[in-house]
């Protein structure tokens, strides 16, 4: 800040961050989102080596703040998402093809890993997938401040057979049961609503306890999860989620649709 000739108020105004956030960062009382850190470092004209060093320090501090099981087998981009998720108070998801990660059974996650080996070669992901999903589900079951989850799920995800019909029956049972939790909202976007603007990959929006902390957005790509750095792009993704939510069934009818698919498509004979 001294080198750039800027004061805390200047940094807050120019980075579109609140003065409280900047003051807490300077006092060492607050670990910012990575996107906020990079935005401020860029504003301060930090060098590439300084940003790289700051990134290492941020990752070390975040791993201390949020313990992630099986972190050693997670891709860096996914690990960053998991650390953000661990600090979030609200997670909003939009999934077009699959059951969202926080609700996936171990067998479901293992099957996905097995089928995606060309993309996860050498990471050891498949063997750790079930335990990693257990760790994520634990966020919803925390005794203190459990994670709030608001999930929009395309109806096609209920019909896509992952593993076996028996596994899918169990998976939909779990989904319907999870929907009863007070901190979980699950809404199905039904086939009859047609297109809703986002059919290119799963979307996750994370909101944090600090009121002045910006939303973090992550999108799924062929090579894994990607953090969206541009604030305007994040705003567009939030608007897209909101538009999809307008088309979704309410929670009660969504639960009925889940059970209907479970009983008609995966009923045991």
C-alpha positions in Angstrom: 0.0 0.0 0.0 2.8 2.4 0.8 4.6 1.6 -2.5 1.4 2.2 -4.4 0.7 5.4 -2.5 -2.7 4.2 -1.4 -4.6 4.3 1.9 -7.0 1.7 3.3 -10.0 3.7 2.2 -8.6 4.0 -1.4 -8.1 0.3 -1.5 -11.6 -0.4 -0.4 -13.1 2.0 -2.8 -11.0 1.0 -5.9 -11.4 -2.8 -5.2 -15.1 -2.5 -4.5 -14.5 -4.0 -1.0 -15.8 -2.5 2.2 -13.4 -0.5 4.5 -14.3 -3.0 7.3 -12.9 -5.9 5.2 -9.7 -4.1 4.4 -9.2 -3.0 8.0 -9.8 -6.6 9.2 -7.2 -7.9 6.7 -4.6 -5.3 7.8 -5.2 -6.3 11.4 -4.7 -10.0 10.6 -8.2 -10.7 11.9 -9.8 -11.8 8.7 -8.8 -14.2 5.9 -10.3 -12.8 2.7 -11.7 -14.8 -0.2 -8.9 -15.6 -2.7 -10.6 -13.5 -5.4 -10.6 -10.5 -3.0 -6.9 -11.0 -2.2 -5.9 -11.2 -5.8 -8.0 -8.1 -6.7 -6.3 -6.1 -4.0 -2.8 -7.3 -4.9 -3.5 -6.4 -8.6 -4.7 -3.0 -7.6 -1.5 -2.5 -5.6 0.6 -3.5 -8.6 2.1 -6.5 -6.9 4.5 -8.5 -9.0 3.9 -12.0 -10.3 6.3 -13.4 -7.7 4.6 -11.5 -4.9 1.2 -12.8 -5.9 2.6 -16.3 -6.1 4.1 -15.9 -2.6 0.8 -14.5 -1.2 -1.1 -17.4 -2.8 1.1 -19.9 -1.0 0.5 -18.1 2.3 -3.2 -17.8 1.7 -3.5 -21.6 1.0 -1.5 -22.4 4.1 -3.7 -20.2 6.3 -6.9 -21.5 4.7 -5.9 -25.1 5.2 -5.4 -24.3 8.9 -8.8 -22.6 9.2 -10.7 -25.3 7.3 -9.7 -28.9 7.7 -10.3 -30.8 4.5 -10.2 -34.6 4.6 -8.3 -36.3 1.7 -6.8 -32.9 0.7 -3.8 -34.6 -0.8 -5.8 -36.2 -3.6 -7.8 -33.2 -4.5 -7.0 -31.1 -7.5 -5.8 -27.6 -6.5 -8.9 -25.9 -8.1 -11.3 -28.3 -6.3 -9.4 -28.0 -3.0 -9.8 -24.2 -3.2 -13.6 -24.7 -3.7 -13.7 -27.1 -0.7 -12.0 -24.5 1.5 -14.4 -21.8 0.4 -17.3 -24.2 0.9 -16.1 -24.9 4.5 -16.3 -21.2 5.4 -19.6 -20.5 3.6 -23.0 -20.0 5.3 -25.1 -20.6 2.2 -24.5 -22.8 -0.9 -26.7 -22.5 -3.9 -26.3 -25.1 -6.6 -27.7 -25.7 -10.1 -27.0 -29.2 -11.5 -28.2 -30.3 -15.0 -26.9 -33.9 -15.1 -26.0 -35.2 -11.7 -27.1 -35.2 -8.1 -25.3 -32.4 -6.3 -22.1 -33.3 -4.4 -23.3 -32.6 -0.9 -26.1 -35.3 -1.3 -24.1 -37.9 -3.2 -23.8 -41.4 -1.7 -20.3 -42.9 -1.6 -21.1 -45.4 -4.3 -22.5 -42.7 -6.6 -19.3 -40.6 -6.2 -17.1 -43.7 -6.7 -18.9 -44.6 -9.9 -18.4 -41.0 -11.2 -14.7 -41.2 -10.4 -14.3 -44.6 -12.1 -15.9 -43.4 -15.3 -13.8 -40.2 -15.3 -10.4 -41.9 -14.8 -8.9 -40.2 -17.9 -9.5 -36.8 -16.2 -8.4 -37.8 -12.7 -5.5 -40.1 -13.6 -2.9 -40.4 -10.8 -4.9 -38.4 -8.2 -6.2 -41.3 -6.2 -9.6 -39.7 -6.4 -11.7 -42.8 -7.0 -10.6 -44.5 -3.8 -11.2 -41.4 -1.7 -14.4 -40.2 -3.4 -16.8 -41.8 -0.9 -14.9 -40.4 2.1 -14.6 -37.0 0.5 -18.4 -36.9 0.0 -18.9 -38.0 3.6 -16.8 -35.0 4.6 -18.9 -32.6 2.5 -22.2 -34.0 3.9 -20.8 -33.3 7.4 -21.0 -29.6 6.6 -24.8 -29.9 6.5 -24.8 -31.8 9.9 -22.6 -29.4 11.9 -24.1 -28.8 15.4 -23.1 -25.1 15.1 -24.0 -23.1 12.1 -24.8 -26.0 9.6 -24.3 -25.1 6.0 -27.5 -23.8 4.4 -28.0 -25.5 0.9 -30.5 -24.4 -1.7 -30.2 -26.8 -4.7 -31.8 -26.6 -8.1 -31.7 -30.0 -9.8 -32.7 -30.7 -13.4 -35.1 -33.6 -13.6 -32.8 -35.4 -16.0 -30.4 -36.0 -13.0 -33.0 -38.2 -11.4 -33.2 -40.4 -14.5 -29.5 -40.8 -15.3 -28.5 -44.2 -14.0 -25.2 -43.9 -12.1 -23.9 -47.3 -11.0 -27.1 -49.3 -11.0 -30.8 -49.0 -10.5 -30.5 -50.2 -6.9 -27.9 -47.5 -6.2 -30.1 -44.9 -7.8 -33.1 -46.0 -5.7 -31.0 -45.5 -2.6 -29.6 -42.2 -3.9 -33.1 -40.8 -4.5 -34.2 -42.0 -1.1 -31.3 -40.1 0.5 -32.1 -37.0 -1.6 -35.8 -37.1 -0.5 -34.7 -37.6 3.1 -32.1 -34.7 3.0 -34.8 -32.4 1.7 -36.6 -32.7 5.0 -33.7 -31.1 6.9 -34.4 -27.5 8.0 -31.2 -26.2 6.4 -31.8 -27.9 3.1 -34.0 -26.8 0.2 -34.2 -29.0 -2.9 -36.2 -28.0 -5.9 -36.5 -29.9 -9.2 -36.5 -28.0 -12.5 -38.9 -30.3 -14.5 -38.7 -31.3 -18.1 -41.9 -29.4 -19.0 -40.3 -26.1 -18.2 -38.0 -26.4 -21.2 -34.8 -24.3 -21.4 -33.6 -22.1 -18.6 -30.4 -20.6 -19.9 -27.7 -22.7 -18.3 -27.0 -26.1 -19.8 -23.2 -26.1 -19.9 -22.2 -27.4 -16.5 -23.0 -27.3 -12.8 -23.0 -24.0 -11.0 -22.3 -23.3 -7.3 -22.7 -20.0 -5.6 -21.2 -19.5 -2.1 -22.2 -16.8 0.4 -20.2 -16.1 3.5 -21.0 -14.9 7.1 -19.5 -11.5 6.5 -22.1 -9.3 4.9 -19.6 -7.4 2.9 -17.9 -10.5 1.5 -18.7 -11.0 -2.2 -20.3 -14.1 -3.5 -17.9 -16.8 -4.8 -19.0 -18.6 -8.0 -17.7 -21.9 -9.3 -18.6 -23.6 -12.6 -17.9 -27.2 -13.7 -15.9 -27.7 -16.8 -14.5 -30.8 -18.6 -11.3 -30.5 -16.6 -12.8 -29.8 -13.2 -14.2 -26.9 -11.2 -13.2 -23.3 -12.0 -13.5 -20.3 -9.9 -15.1 -17.3 -11.6 -12.9 -14.3 -10.9 -14.8 -11.5 -12.8 -17.4 -9.7 -10.7 -19.7 -9.0 -13.6 -19.6 -12.6 -14.7 -20.5 -13.6 -11.2 -23.5 -11.3 -11.3 -24.7 -12.9 -14.5 -24.4 -16.3 -13.0 -26.4 -15.2 -9.9 -29.1 -13.9 -12.3 -29.1 -17.2 -14.2 -29.6 -19.1 -11.0 -32.4 -16.8 -9.9 -34.1 -17.3 -13.4 -33.8 -21.1 -13.0 -35.3 -20.9 -9.5 -38.4 -19.2 -11.0 -39.0 -22.3 -13.1 -38.4 -24.9 -10.4 -41.2 -26.8 -8.6 -41.7 -25.8 -5.0 -40.0 -28.0 -2.3 -43.1 -30.1 -1.6 -43.8 -30.9 -5.3 -40.1 -31.5 -5.8 -40.1 -34.1 -3.1 -43.1 -35.7 -4.7 -41.4 -35.8 -8.1 -38.3 -37.4 -6.6 -40.3 -40.2 -5.0 -42.4 -40.6 -8.1 -39.2 -41.2 -10.2 -37.8 -43.5 -7.6 -40.9 -45.6 -7.4 -41.6 -45.8 -11.2 -38.1 -46.0 -12.6 -36.1 -47.8 -9.9 -38.7 -49.8 -8.1 -37.3 -53.2 -7.1 -39.1 -56.2 -8.5 
